[in-house]
Amino acid sequence: MFFRYQTHKSRPVGKAKLLNRFAILVVAAIKKEIDRTPIKGKGKIKRSIRYKVLPDSILIQSDHPAFYLDTGVKPYTMVYVRNRVIPIELDVLEKPTPKDVRQGVGFRTIKAKPPKHPGYDALDFVKKGVLVARKQFFEEMLEGMLG
């Protein structure tokens, strides 16, 4: 452990307590990084973040489906929409008529090529948050040891 050389005035700090403090800093930093991203629904994503302290590390979890935006998506062909009826949202000022409701609004992908997903770049809010938290954690530890 990196706190081997302590003065007689300070008490040894347990590993679990240090990991817990680091986890709190990581979660706070990730939430700040999420605020800097252009994604929608930031509040729900931030509320879904949890942490768990393991014996030698921490585990950051989220059950929100948009948390995968951190890793990004490569462009790909959406073969799963081949020959499917896909509803389309219409920006209409009036309510749809009963005939519109019966017929449904949608398009069917014909035997043409399926559409392509454009993909998007990774946002890396977890990686950036961990780097910020690591710096802040070590600054706190140095202050505690020297101060």
Backbone hydrogen bonds, N-H to C=O, Kabsch-Sander energy under -0.5 kcal/mol:
donor,donor_aa,acceptor,acceptor_aa,energy
4,R,1,M,-0.6
6,Q,4,R,-1.1
10,S,7,T,-0.5
18,L,14,G,-1.9
19,L,15,K,-2.7
20,N,16,A,-2.3
21,R,17,K,-2.1
22,F,18,L,-2.5
23,A,19,L,-2.5
24,I,20,N,-2.1
25,L,21,R,-2.0
26,V,22,F,-2.5
27,V,23,A,-2.5
28,A,24,I,-2.1
29,A,25,L,-2.4
30,I,26,V,-2.7
31,K,27,V,-2.1
32,K,28,A,-1.8
33,E,29,A,-2.2
34,I,30,I,-2.3
35,D,31,K,-1.6
36,R,32,K,-0.8
37,T,34,I,-1.2
45,I,41,G,-1.7
46,K,42,K,-2.7
47,R,43,G,-2.2
48,S,44,K,-1.1
49,I,46,K,-1.0
50,R,61,Q,-3.1
52,K,59,L,-2.0
54,L,52,K,-0.6
54,L,57,S,-2.8
59,L,52,K,-2.7
61,Q,50,R,-2.8
61,Q,59,L,-0.5
63,D,48,S,-0.7
67,F,64,H,-1.6
68,Y,65,P,-0.7
69,L,66,A,-1.7
70,D,67,F,-1.4
71,T,68,Y,-1.4
72,G,68,Y,-0.9
73,V,120,Y,-1.9
76,Y,117,H,-1.1
78,M,115,P,-2.7
79,V,77,T,-1.7
81,V,78,M,-1.4
82,R,79,V,-1.5
83,N,109,T,-0.6
84,R,81,V,-1.4
86,I,84,R,-0.6
86,I,107,F,-2.2
88,I,105,V,-0.9
92,V,90,L,-1.4
101,V,97,T,-2.0
102,R,98,P,-2.4
103,Q,99,K,-2.5
104,G,100,D,-2.0
106,G,104,G,-0.6
107,F,86,I,-1.5
109,T,84,R,-1.3
109,T,107,F,-0.5
110,I,108,R,-0.6
117,H,76,Y,-3.4
120,Y,73,V,-2.1
123,L,69,L,-1.3
124,D,70,D,-1.8
128,K,124,D,-2.1
129,G,125,F,-1.7
130,V,126,V,-2.4
131,L,127,K,-2.0
132,V,128,K,-2.2
133,A,129,G,-2.5
134,R,130,V,-2.6
135,K,131,L,-1.9
136,Q,132,V,-2.2
137,F,133,A,-2.8
138,F,134,R,-2.3
139,E,135,K,-2.0
140,E,136,Q,-2.1
141,M,137,F,-2.4
142,L,138,F,-2.5
143,E,139,E,-2.2
144,G,140,E,-2.2
145,M,141,M,-2.0
146,L,142,L,-2.6
147,G,143,E,-2.7
